[in-house]
Amino acid sequence: MKAVSGSESADDRRDSFEEPVDQRLQGFYEIPREIDMEGLAAEFDISDQSVSERLRRGHRNFVRNGLGWGSLGDEDSTD
């Protein structure tokens, strides 16, 4: 990941973070999977539970916002 300078915009900083994240997640969505949740947890140095929760939140937000399906139930649901 490249260093962030004071002159970089928020978009530049987000892009510099998202690129390596996208590369790491790519194998998770392949069939068969090239990396599992435990592998992602190790890559990001977070717990398996954190990976699961973040993916679930991301999927929920994609369905709600990206597909325009609006509310899918209780916001505080732990699924």
C-alpha positions in Angstrom: 0.0 0.0 0.0 1.3 3.4 -0.8 2.0 6.1 1.8 -0.6 8.8 2.3 0.6 12.3 1.9 -1.2 15.4 3.1 -2.0 16.5 -0.4 -3.9 13.4 -1.3 -7.7 13.6 -1.6 -10.0 11.4 0.4 -10.8 9.6 -2.9 -7.1 8.9 -3.5 -6.7 7.5 0.0 -9.8 5.3 -0.4 -8.6 4.0 -3.8 -5.2 3.2 -2.3 -6.9 1.2 0.4 -9.6 -0.5 -1.7 -7.2 -1.8 -4.4 -5.4 -4.2 -2.0 -8.7 -5.1 -0.3 -10.2 -6.0 -3.6 -7.2 -8.2 -4.5 -7.5 -10.0 -1.2 -11.2 -10.6 -1.4 -11.1 -11.7 -5.0 -10.2 -15.3 -4.1 -13.0 -15.5 -1.6 -15.7 -15.1 -4.3 -14.1 -17.6 -6.7 -15.6 -21.0 -7.2 -13.9 -23.0 -5.7 -12.7 -20.5 -3.1 -9.1 -19.6 -3.2 -9.2 -18.2 0.4 -11.6 -18.9 3.2 -12.8 -16.7 6.1 -9.9 -17.8 8.3 -7.4 -16.8 5.6 -9.1 -13.4 5.2 -8.9 -12.9 8.9 -5.2 -13.6 8.8 -4.7 -11.3 5.8 -6.4 -8.4 7.5 -5.2 -9.3 11.0 -8.7 -9.4 12.5 -10.8 -12.2 14.0 -12.9 -14.7 11.9 -16.0 -13.2 13.6 -15.0 -9.7 12.4 -14.6 -10.9 8.8 -18.0 -12.6 8.9 -19.7 -9.5 10.4 -18.1 -7.1 7.9 -18.9 -9.3 4.9 -22.5 -9.7 6.1 -22.8 -5.9 6.6 -21.3 -5.2 3.2 -23.6 -7.6 1.5 -26.6 -6.2 3.3 -25.6 -2.6 2.3 -25.1 -3.7 -1.3 -28.5 -5.3 -1.5 -30.2 -2.3 0.2 -28.3 0.5 -1.6 -26.7 -1.0 -4.7 -29.8 -2.9 -5.8 -32.2 -0.3 -4.4 -34.2 -2.8 -2.3 -34.5 -0.4 0.6 -35.0 -1.7 4.1 -34.6 -5.4 4.6 -35.8 -5.6 8.2 -34.5 -4.5 11.6 -31.2 -2.4 11.3 -29.9 -3.9 14.6 -30.5 -7.5 13.5 -27.6 -9.9 14.2 -28.7 -12.3 11.5 
